[in-house]
């Protein structure tokens, strides 16, 4: 069984968010998928198989963290589309049948890929008691991001505060289904990005996710409203770092980025 490791939302190796990608003839039992994802031990491993022609989608796609299946994952979708296009397994836009509906990935001539994802519905909530202590900074604003994303979105005072976070990951696990997104406006947009974020997902076995496409379906409407523009660039300021170009289109959000295959090998077990 062939397996590839792809760095997503980056145009260079060893940056962005790595994902395992396996193209299959059909999905095996869930236990095997979970064991493979645990062995790969990246934030997500994507499993895809081709669907019969003439349907609403071209490929079926599922995503697993080391400990659980997730409802939506941007970087592993980008990684899968990259593998399909660079290997010739699929040409042009690809439609994925997923737990979040049909998601479309469109390649561009420069190698970038645009994902068409549902926009996360944002609901303002009170800042939970204790979250400031767990995160290590006092949030200005808190929002629920809805069932597909499942995160608590927290706006912090400034970019420096986001960059300096050193949270108590175990304590953060109590505040949302998946995790916590911390964000702030960019201090200097001349650096090429409009907002910064960091994402912490202890409930998914991921203390800090390097670059999170799904989180940007919540960050895009949040910052588009505040900055007055539908097209933005987000910097996810993890140690690996990566940038996501976002475009808000009402109930849909477009996420654009590059990807690089860094390992191409064989799964023997």
Protein Blocks (a to p, Z undefined) as FASTA:
>chain_A
ZZddddehiabehiajdddddddfbdcdfklmmmmmmmnopabdcddddddehiabfbdc
ddddfkbccfbdfklmmmmmmmmmmnopagcjdddddfkopadddddfkopacddddddd
dddddddehklmmnopacfbdcdebjklopacdddfblklmmmpccdfklmmmmpmklcc
dddddfblmnopabdcddddfknopabafbafklmmmmmmmmmmmnopabdcdddfbfko
padddddehjaccdddddddfbdcddfZZ
